[in-house]
Amino acid sequence: MYIYVHLYVIYLSIYLLSRAVSVARASPVHPLVREGTDGRATMAMATKTAVMTVMAAFAALAGPVECATTTTPDVRTRDANRFGIAPSGRGGAAHATFAASASSGSAARLVAFGGIEIDGNEANDVWEFDAVVGADGGYDGNWTRLHDGAGTAPRGRTGACACALRDDVYVFGGRSQYEGDYDDLWRFDRSAGSWEEIVPAGSARPPRRNGGAMMTPDGEAGATFLLFGGNGLNDMWEFDITTREWSVVRENTEGTSGAIGRSAAWLAVSAAAATAFAMSG
């Protein structure tokens, strides 16, 4: 429906352009232009107005027309009219990947949540990309917005971590420039396009953090995921989506992995050189 409206606006704009040109040519002085202005100026004014109207109509047509039907967005009902849009530029988005399925014929998919946009806004929308193999053998595909961030949803953030389990996306933590680090856990139902905040059973839960990493040791069909690090930590946690319980796999330990950074290596070399110089004297 929206596309037809835009096409009508374009048609009307072109019609007005042709009429404006005809009027300008027929009369050297247009009634909307002050005395002394020739027909060329009148025609230029009318042409500019009509062209700007056409450009605005085309811009509206090329804008984020998310859905031309009333089809509810989900991963199983793909409406081709919903494609053609893309997420805004951003960094620090949480992401999870779903493998391609030969049995269902679905392509590999990337689901992205949140991140900080170019203008500093902390996003909380959910986007999915279908990695489809094109006719030339390379990857092609389309973005679909699965959730706009309104209603029940995690707050906007960057640096959260995510994983794919049983057709859902689990998101933990992250950071807001306004509220600091988070320790909340959310499940995004891809088929329903809805969020649920998970209240863990028991008292154990990882500390607040951003920049952590997740993995699913038993794959997408499993029932657990592991959470590692973030905020300079090196602890490891396990979450069971069936019992909804956190458990510690490895406690956080002080120190480093033993790797020597450039600064540390330079200090060590400098100290050795200074010692050798002192002893030589």
Order of alpha helices (4+ residues) and beta strands (2+ residues): alpha-alpha-beta-beta-beta-beta-beta-beta-beta-beta-beta-beta-beta-beta-beta-beta-beta-alpha
